[in-house]
Amino acid sequence: MLSTTSPSPRVHTLTSFDRVRPSALADLPLLRAPVLHLPNITEVNGAARFDGLGEYMLRSLPLVGENQYIVLPAQLREPALELLTYLRQLELSTLDEDHLLFVPAAADDGFVRALLTDHDTLARLRRLPITRLEPFLATANAQRLAEQLGLHMDMCPEVAEVLNHKAEARRCFEAFGMETPGGRVLRRADGDFVERVCVAVQSLFEQGHVTCALTLPSSFSGIGIWRVRSLAEARSALGAHFRDAEELLVEPWLEGVTGSPSFVLYLGDDERADRVIATTEQLLQDERRQGPRHFGNVLPSPRALDAVIDSAANGLRDLGVRGIVGVDLIARGDRLLMTEVNARQTGAIFGALTALRAVGEPRPCVVHNNVPVRRGCSLSEYVAHLRARGLHYDAHTGRGVIVISHGNMPAGKVMVVAVDCGLTTHDELVAAIALA
C-alpha cells in the first residue's frame, strides 16, 4: 500500500554495480529459474508512438536463462530465432526453440489481453515448470495473467502506476527527504485547462526561469516533453501536441544540468535479496524543441551514488515497491535531484545483464538503444560490419559489441551493448559502429 509518511529509520546497505560480484546478481528472480518472461512493452503508456513497437519485445530475449521461458507474438518468430541463434554462436545462451512460445496474439497493446482469453496458450503455459512471472511492466493485465497461471509477480500494478507518474513519484520522494525539481500538475477536468497552464507558465517566467517544460506526467521515457520559451509557444504546444492531454506537469526547464545519472534496483520480498543491477550515466542529446533525447547508458556511473541509492531503496521499500525500478536523476554540480522513476525493466537492464553474463565480471560498457543502420539491414550484414571494424564481441577477450535486439532494423536502428570498447559517448559509439 502506498503512503507518503516518512520511512522508518533503517540502515539498508546495497552493493554498487562497480563492486558487485557476478554471483550476487545470479540469484535475481528475473535471471533465476523457473520464470516466464512477459515482454509487455506494448502496455507502457505512450509507447505506441514508437515505430516498430512490437519489435522492441525482442529486447527481453537475452534475459531468458536456462529453465526459463518467454512468450512472444508469432509474427516475431523469425527474428527471435535469428537472435537466439546469434546469441548461441557467441556462447551467450544455451537455449533452444523450446524456451520460446509463439502465440497468435498481435504485437500491439492488446497482446496480454489476447493471452487472457487464449485457452490453448493458457493451457500450454500451465504445463510449464514455472513459478514466477517477470513482466516488462507490472500492469493489471499482467497481474491477471499471473493469477490465472498461479504465478508470483513482484510489483503491484497500482504501485507501478503511481511511480510511473512523474509528479506522483516526485511527491513520494520528497516525502522521504529527497530533493526533486518539483513541478505543478494541472488537469483538464478542473476547467479552463489552457488558461491555467498558461498562467502557471507565466508565473515561472516571472520567477526568472527563461524556459519551461510541459510534460505528460505518465508518458514513456522522453515522450511527451515539450520545451517552451514564451506564452505563444506554450499555446502552440497545447494546440498542436497536447490537444488530448488530460493532465500536464508544468515545471522549469532543467537548466544548469551537469549530468544525468541513474540507477536500477531490484527490491525483493526479503531485504537480503535487494540488489543494485546498474549505476549509469544516461546518453542524452538535446533537441531544440523537445529537449533531451535518450539514446542509452554508460555503465557504471563514475559518481558516488551510494547515499542516494540507499535513501531511494529505503523509501521505495516503505512505499511497498518490489521488483525492478530505475531511478533517473539530474546533477547540478554535487547536487542530485530525482526526476522520475521507471517502475519497469529499463534499457540499461538488458545491456548490464547481457554484459555481465558475457564476461562474468563487471566491466565498463555502453548500452545504446538506437544505433543508426541502413533501413532493411539484416543482422548478418550488421555483424559483418562490426567484424570488419574489429568491434564485434569476442568471447575470448570478453570485449566488443553485442547485438541485444535487431527487430527494429527495418526502421533503421539496432540495440547493442558495447563491452569494454573505450567508446563512452553517443558520438563516439555511433561514429564507430553505425552502418549508413
N, C-alpha and C positions, 0 to 999 in steps of 0.2 A: 504494500500500500504506500503510495507516495505521500510524503508530508514535507513541509518546509521548516520543521523545527530543527534547531541546531543539533548536529550529530553528537552522540555521546563521546567523551574523550577516550581515545584509544590509540595506542601505537600500532601502526599497521605497516609493516615493512615489506616492500616489494623489491624485486631484483630488477635493476635497469637492464635494458636489452644488451648494452655493451659488456655486461658482466654475466649474463645469463648462460647457464650450461645447457647444451642441447638436450640432456636428459630431463631438465626441468620443464621444457616445453613439450617433451614427447608424451606427457600424460594429459595434455589438453584434450577435453572431450571432443572437439572438432577434429582432432587427429587420431583419437583412440577408438578402436572398435568396441562395440558394434554401433555404427552410426549410419543414418540415412541423411545425405546432404540434399537440401532443397534450395536450389538457386532461384528463389522467387524475386529476382531483381526487378521483375516487371511490376511488382506491387509497391515499389517505392514511389512516394508522391512526387510527381513531376518527371519521373524517369522516362515517360513516353515521349518526351521532347528530344530524346537522344536518337540519332539514326542507328538503325540496326540493333534495336534494344535487345531482342531475343538472343542475338549472338553473344552479348555480354554474359549470358548464362554460362558460357564455356569457362569463364574465369574460375569457377568453383572446382573444375575438374582436377587441377593439381593438388587440391586439398584431400582428395579421396585416398585413403590408405587401405592397407590390407584388411579384409573382412569388413569393409565399408562399401557403401553403395551411393549412387547418385541417380536421380530421376530427371530426365530431360525430354523436351518435346521431340517427336520423331523427326521433325524437319532438320534437327541438328545432328542427326545420326552420322552422316558422312564427315563433317568437320570434327565431331567429337572423337570418332575412331581415328581420324588422322592425327589429332593432337595426342591421343593416348599412345599411338604407335611412336610418335616423335619422342615423347617422354620416356618410353621404354628403351628406345635406342640410346638415350642419354643416361640410362641407368637411374632415372629419377622416379620410376614407377615399375611395379611388378604386376599391375592389374591386367585383367583380360576383359573381354567384352561382357562377361557375366556380371561385372560390377556396375555396368551402365544399363539403366532401364529406360527404354524409349517408349513414350506413350503418345496417344493420338492428340492430346491437348495442344493447342496452338501456343506459340511463344509470344503471348501478349498478356495483358493484365488479367485475363481470365484463366490463366494457366492452373493456378491452385484450385480455383472454384471448379474447374472441369475435373480435376482429380477427385474431388469430394463426391462426385456423382458417377465416377467411372468404376463400376463394380468389379470389372475384370482386373483393372490396375490395382484397386484396393486389395483384392484377393491375393494378387502376386506380392504386394508389399507386406501383407500379413504373414506370408510364408518366409520372409527374410529373417535371418538371425540378428535382429537389431533391437536396441533398447532406447535409443535417443533419436530425436530429430534435430538437425542443425540447419535451420533456415538462414538464408542471406539476411532476412529481416523478419523479426517477430511480428506477425500480423494475426488478425482474428482468424483468417482462413488457414494460416499455418497451424495455429493452435487447434482449430477444429480437426485438421488432418492428424495432428499428434494424438488427439483424443480418440479419433476413430481407430487409430492403429495401436493405441495403448502405449505411446512413447513419451519419454520425458523431453521437455523443451525448457531451456534455461530461462529465457527472457519472457516476461509477461507482456503481451501486446499493448496493454494500457500504459505500462511504464515506458515502453519504446516510443509510443505515440507522443507522450509528454516530452521525453528527452529530445526527440527529433524536431520539436518545435523550438526554434532558436530563442524566442523570448521566454518561453517557459523554462528551458534549460538554464538560461542566464538567471532567472529568478531563483531557481533551486540552488545554483552555485553561490549566488550572493547570500542566500540564507545560511550557508555554512562557511561564510567568510572569505570566499574567493572573489578577486576583482574581475569584473566584466566590463565591456563597453556600454552596457545599459541599453537604452532604446525604448521607444514607446509603441505599443501595438494599438492600431485603430481598426475598428470593424465596421463593415458596410451596414450591418444590421442596426447600428446605433444612429443612423441617419446622417445626411449631408456629408457623405464619405469624402468626396473630392475636396470640399472646402476644409474639412477638418484636417485632412492630410496636408493641404497647402498651409494651413495655419501652423501645424507642427513643424513643417519645413522652414517657414519664415521665422519661427521662434529660434531655430538652430542657427539660421543665418545671423540673426540679431545677437546671438551669443558669441559671434565671431567665427563660426565654422564656415569655411569657404565652400565646402562640398558636403552634400548629404547623400545617404543611401536609402532607397526604397527597396524593401526586401520582402518576398513571400516567405514568412517565417517557417513554414513547413516544407519548403522546397528542397529538392535533392541537390546536394553539393552546391555548386555556384549558380545553379539555375535560379532565375527569379530575382537576381540582384541588379539594380539599375542605379547608376550614378547621376545626380542632378546638381547643377550649379546655379540654378535660378528657379523662380516660380514658374516661368514659362516652360522650362524643361520638365519640371515636376508635372504640370498639367498635361504636357505632351505625352509623358510616360504613362500617366494614369489613363489617357485615352487610347494609346496605341498598344501598351503592353500589359496593363493591369485592369482591363475592362471587366474581366470576370473574377477579379480578386475579391474574396470575402473579407480579407484582413491584410494589413501591411505593417511591417516593422519599419518605423522611421527613426533613423539614427545618424549621428555624424559620420562622415566618411572616416575610415581608419587611417588618419594621417600620421606621419612620423613613425611608421612601422619599420622596424629594422630586420624583421624576420617573421616566419610563420611556422613555429614548431608544432608538433602534435605527438600524441602517443596513443597506443592501442592496448587496452587492458582486457583480460578475461577475469571475471569475478565469479567464483564458484559457490556452490551451496555451503561449502566449508571454506573459511578464510585461508586454510592451508593450501587450497587449490588455486588461489589467486596468482596471476602471472602478468608481467609486462611482456606483451608479444613484440612490441617495437616502439622505439622512440625515433622520431623523424623530423626532418625539415622539409616542408612542402615546396614543391616546384611550382611557382606561380609566375605568370606573365600578365602584365597589366594591359587590359584593353581599354581604349579611350572612353567608350560609353558605358560598358557594363562592368568595368573594373577587373579584379584579378581572375584569371582563368587557371584552374588547377590541372596540372599535367601528370603529377606523380609525387614521389617522395624520395629523399635521400636518407639512408639509414646507416648507422644510428645518428641521432642528433648530437652535435658537439656541445650542446648546452647542458648545464646542470639542472635536470628536471626532477630529481628525486623528491624534493619537498612538495612541489605542486602535484606530482603523481600521487604521493601518499595522501595529501589533502583531498584530491579528487576521488581516490579509491574509497577513503573513509566515508565521504559524503554520499557517493553513489551507492555504496553498500547500505547505508542507513535509509536511502530512498527506496530500497527494495530491488535494486538493479542486480541482475545476474546475467552471465553470458558475456558477449562481446560488446565493447563500446570503444569508439575512437573519440578522443577529445582534441579539438583544434584550439590553438592559442594564437595570439599575436604578441610579438615582442616590441616594446618601445624601450630600447636600451636594456636595462636589467629588469624592467617591469614585464610581467607576463599576465595577459588578460585572456580569460576564457571566452571564446566567441561562439562555439557551438559543440554539440555532442552528436556523433553519428552512432546511434544505437543499432548497429548492424555490422556486417563484415565490410571492411573498407578495402580499397585497392592496395593499401600498404600490407594488409594481411597476406594476400596471395603472394606478393613478392618476398616478404620476410620469411614466410614458412617454406616457400619453394627454395630460397637460397639456403636456409638452414638445413633442410633435408638434403640439398645437393652436396654441401661441403662438410656437414657435420659439426660446424662450429660457426659462431657469428663472424661475419666479415663485412666490410663496407659494401653497400650495394645501392643501386638506384632502381626504383620501380617507376616505369613510365607507362601511362595508360593509353597514350595516343601518339605513338611514333608514326610519322607520315610514311606511307608506302604508295606505290603506284596502284591505282584502283584496279581491282581484279587480280592483283598479285597473288600467287599461290604460296603456301607455306614452304614448299621445297625451293621455290625461287628465292624467297627471302633468306632461308637458311644458307643457300649457296652464296648469296650476297654477303652474309656475315662471315662465312668461311673465307671468302676471297679477301676480306679485310682483316682476317686473323682475329676476329672478335667473337666467333661462335663459342659457346660453352665447351670446355674441355674437362671431362670427368677426371683426368689425371692431375691437372693443376688446380681444379676447383675454381677456375676463373672463366669469365666470358658471359655472353648474352644468352639468356634462356627465354624462349617464347612462352608466355603464360596463356595467351589466348589469341588466336588468329581469326576468330569468327567475324571480325569487322573489317577484314581486308577488302571485301567488295566496296566498303565505304571509304577506303584509303587510309586505314590505320591499324596498328598492331600493338598488343600489350606485351611488355617484356620486363625482365629483371636483369640488370647488368651487375654481375658479381665481381667485385674487386678489380674493376677495369680502369680505375682512375678517372672516370667520367662523372663529374659531380654537379654539373649544371645542365639545365634544359638545352641550352645552345650547343654545349659540347656533345651531349648524347645524341641529339638529333643530327648534328653535322657528321658524327661518326657512323651512325647506323641507319639513318633514314634511306629509303630507296625511292628515288624520284621516278 
